[in-house]
């Protein structure tokens, strides 16, 4: 009798997701030339927990290499209808708490609905997998645009705390959750 291996949370999600205007795909080195200039922007990175600033070629190359092999995370490059690299969206997996959705968009692409469309697409893929009961997200309290996107997608605020590490240290952070089956 052969042993059946359970599919990881990461592998339960598709490697490519399409919407009306966006393509979400695994990050590749082809993204690097567009990723780095968008990520090397304090207006973008100041809202994130993990992105360094300044953000250079080595940071982008490291992210892409890690994104393709990390089992505890599924990252997607977001490309718009013109094929332009727009940003990144991810689900991070934990043993002791719900998977967490995170994303960032390059500043030239803010206010065009791409964040909403990417979040909704990844949530639909998570629902279709049947592997997620609850998802978490967080955003700095001052990041009203991101909070609006998450709340429109159905996330509910569950707490607000002061960040204790990285770029968020000392900043108010809003924690949100979504019941995926809803």
Buried (B, 14 or more C-beta within 10 A) or exposed (E): EEEEEEEEBBEBBBEEBEBEBBBBBBBEEEBBEBBBEBBBBEEBBBBBBBBBBEBEEEBBBEBBEEBEEBEEBBBBBBBBEEEEBBBBBBBBBEEEEBBBBBBBBBEEBBEEEBBBBBBBBBBEBBBEBEBBEEBBBBBBBEBEBBBEBBBEBBBEBEEEEEBEEEBBEEBEBBBBBBEBEE
